[in-house]
Amino acid sequence: MLHSLLYKNKLIGLFSDYQKCKVMLEGLVSNNFVDRKLIEIKSYYENTITEGEYNEDSDNELTHNVLEEFTDNNTTDTEKNTKSVKSSKSKQTEEQSKEEPLNEEQIQKKIEAEKKKVELQNTLNELKKKKEKIEESKRVYQVDLDLYKKFKKIKETNTKFEIPEMFIDKYELMDGLDKENKLCWDNFHDLYTPKQVSTNYDRLFN
């Protein structure tokens, strides 16, 4: 399928990859270039004028069906092992009930082990959040990079064209890095400091 990006019912982009189309939409909205209510994605079957509905969960549904089929095929084996598992758990419970009560030192060690387990989980959660933040930053950078290239190309043919005010800092930084052949996410991320700007450039794509 092909995915069109429409602003005020006007085509401003065409993508063969739905996720890239969605990232571009989010980038335009997050930079306040467009009003979220006026921009949308419409999908069409390739080489037709027939509009279709893209299902983001199709891959998840396929995975679910495969897992379901696998489960059905292995139900018999699972039932055969159920009694064995229950028997093993029963013996384990009996053995635990026969164990002597923990002394104070053992209890303290167990508490310390649980604390370390919780601390490790917290650390893993923080790392996961940082990873997600970096991935989001890279997606936004890619959108900004596309806008930079677009504006740069316009300026080459139209000297009177003015970069949108809220994109000036990004444009100048990218342009400087580009001239030094150092334009990449790492360098941009290290040098760019976001500014809070409330201006809305709703008319950018009019």
Secondary structure, DSSP 8 states (H G I E B T S, - for coil): -EEEEEETTEEEEEES-HHHHHHHHHHHHHTTSS-GGGEEEEEE-TTSS-EE---TTHHHHHHHHHHHHHHHHTHHHHHHHHHHHHHHHHHHHHHHHHS----HHHHHHHHHHHHHHHHHHHHHHHHHHHHHHHHHHHHHHHHHHHHHHHHHHHHHH-TT----GGGHHHHHHHHHHHHTT--SHHHHHHH----------TTTT-
